[in-house]
Structures are given as structure tokens and as C-alpha cells.
Amino acid sequence: MATSLWNPFFTFLTGIVSALVPIIGHHLGQNREEKVASDFYQFIYLSLGLSLLLFGLVF
């Protein structure tokens, strides 16, 4: 039963995390290094917020 609770949340958060790589690659490909840091920090805030929210829903 525990696996059936965690798998959807883990899959959702893994999808969010894997979306960062092409975004950063796009910025680096267009020589916009200044945008990498802001997107990275937004990603960190988003992933921490969603993790805490989902953790609170499960427990």
C-alpha cells in the first residue's frame, strides 16, 4: 500500500526535476548565462514547495 501512495508523487516530482535540464540547455545554447541562475532558483523553490505540500498530504 505504501508504494501505491508514493509512486504517483515520485513520478510527478521526477518529471518536474527532469524538465530543468532542457531549460538550462536552451539558455546556454543562446548564450544567456544570466538566466540560468534565476531559472535554477525558481526550480529549487518550486520543487521544495511541491515536496513539502505532497509530504504534508501523505502524512
C-alpha positions as CSV (number, residue, x, y, z in Angstrom):
1,M,0.0,0.0,0.0
2,A,2.8,2.4,0.7
3,T,4.2,2.0,-2.8
4,S,0.8,2.8,-4.3
5,L,0.9,6.1,-2.4
6,W,4.4,7.2,-3.2
7,N,4.7,6.2,-6.9
8,P,2.4,8.9,-8.3
9,F,4.1,11.6,-6.2
10,F,7.6,10.4,-7.0
11,T,6.8,10.3,-10.7
12,F,5.3,13.8,-10.6
13,L,8.4,15.2,-8.9
14,T,10.8,13.3,-11.2
15,G,9.0,14.9,-14.2
16,I,9.4,18.4,-12.6
17,V,13.1,17.7,-11.9
18,S,13.9,16.4,-15.4
19,A,12.3,19.5,-17.0
20,L,15.1,21.7,-15.8
21,V,17.9,20.2,-18.0
22,P,16.4,21.3,-21.4
23,I,15.6,24.7,-20.0
24,I,19.2,25.3,-18.9
25,G,20.5,23.8,-22.1
26,H,18.3,26.2,-24.1
27,H,19.7,29.2,-22.2
28,L,23.3,28.0,-22.5
29,G,22.7,27.4,-26.3
30,Q,21.6,31.0,-26.7
31,N,24.5,32.4,-24.6
32,R,22.1,33.7,-21.9
33,E,24.1,32.5,-18.8
34,E,22.4,35.2,-16.7
35,K,19.1,33.4,-17.0
36,V,20.4,30.1,-15.8
37,A,20.7,31.2,-12.2
38,S,17.2,32.6,-12.0
39,D,15.6,29.6,-13.5
40,F,17.6,27.3,-11.2
41,Y,16.5,29.2,-8.1
42,Q,12.9,29.2,-9.3
43,F,13.2,25.4,-9.8
44,I,14.5,24.9,-6.3
45,Y,11.7,26.9,-4.8
46,L,9.1,25.1,-6.9
47,S,10.5,21.6,-6.1
48,L,10.8,22.3,-2.4
49,G,7.3,23.8,-2.2
50,L,5.7,20.9,-4.0
51,S,7.7,18.3,-2.0
52,L,6.6,19.8,1.3
53,L,3.0,20.1,0.1
54,L,2.9,16.4,-1.1
55,F,4.7,15.3,2.0
56,G,2.1,17.0,4.1
57,L,-0.8,15.4,2.2
58,V,0.6,11.9,2.7
59,F,1.4,12.3,6.4
